Amino acid sequence: MHVYIYYRVRTDDPETETLIRGLQARLACRACINGRLLKRCDDPLTWMEIYEDVADAQALLRQLDQLASEYDLMPFLDGERHVECFVSLRTPEHSLCRD
């Protein structure tokens, strides 16, 4: 499963980025789950965290909520964090190429 968390930050500044990257580093240490951090190309105040190949999304979200509290994340955000989970489509058994 792949977990996408998007939200708006109050400011696009190094302090906010350092906080989020620190939270992700702590998650990697605690749960061996590495995340990526992106910002929207046409709106630098909209950021997204991506966690891929997650075995237990609910456990990941609990850990992220705990870390958000530990890191006092909410004052850096402008609103709620939104979570979306996706799974990969199965690859068809037949080849798409024809001989």
C-alpha positions in Angstrom: 0.0 0.0 0.0 1.1 3.6 -0.7 0.2 6.4 1.7 0.0 10.0 0.5 -0.5 12.8 3.1 -1.0 16.3 1.8 -1.5 19.6 3.6 -0.9 23.3 3.5 2.0 24.8 5.4 1.8 28.3 6.8 5.2 29.3 5.3 7.5 27.6 2.8 10.6 28.1 4.8 13.7 26.1 6.0 12.4 25.7 9.6 9.2 24.0 8.4 11.1 21.7 6.0 13.6 20.8 8.7 10.7 19.9 11.1 9.0 17.6 8.5 12.3 16.0 7.5 13.1 15.4 11.1 9.8 13.8 11.7 10.4 11.5 8.6 13.9 10.6 9.9 12.5 9.7 13.3 9.8 7.5 11.6 12.5 5.8 9.5 14.4 5.0 12.7 11.4 3.8 14.6 9.5 1.9 11.9 12.0 1.5 9.0 9.7 3.4 6.7 11.3 6.0 4.5 9.2 8.9 3.2 9.6 11.5 0.5 8.6 15.1 0.8 7.3 17.1 -2.1 5.7 20.5 -2.7 3.2 21.3 -5.3 4.8 23.0 -8.3 2.2 25.7 -8.7 1.5 26.2 -5.0 4.6 26.0 -2.8 2.5 26.0 0.4 0.9 22.6 -0.5 3.2 19.8 0.6 2.9 16.0 0.3 4.6 13.2 2.2 4.7 9.9 0.4 5.3 6.5 2.0 5.5 3.6 -0.4 5.1 -0.2 0.1 3.6 0.2 3.6 2.5 -3.1 5.1 0.2 -1.7 7.8 -1.2 1.8 6.9 -3.1 2.1 10.2 0.1 1.5 12.2 1.9 4.0 10.0 -0.8 6.7 10.6 -0.7 6.1 14.3 3.0 6.6 14.4 2.8 9.7 12.3 0.1 11.1 14.6 2.3 10.5 17.6 5.3 12.1 15.9 3.2 15.1 14.8 2.3 15.6 18.5 5.9 15.1 19.6 7.2 17.5 17.0 4.4 20.0 17.7 3.6 20.1 14.0 0.2 21.8 14.0 1.4 25.4 14.4 3.3 25.0 11.1 0.2 23.8 9.2 -2.6 25.8 7.7 -5.5 23.3 8.2 -5.7 19.6 8.4 -3.5 16.8 7.0 -5.3 14.8 4.4 -4.5 11.1 4.0 -5.0 9.0 0.8 -4.1 5.3 0.5 -3.6 3.5 -2.8 -2.7 -0.1 -3.8 -0.9 -1.2 -7.0 -3.0 -2.7 -9.7 -2.1 -6.2 -10.5 -0.1 -6.7 -13.6 -2.0 -8.7 -16.2 -0.8 -12.2 -16.7 -0.6 -11.8 -20.5 1.9 -9.6 -22.2 0.7 -6.3 -23.7 3.2 -6.8 -26.6 2.3 -8.9 -29.6 4.7 -11.0 -31.5 
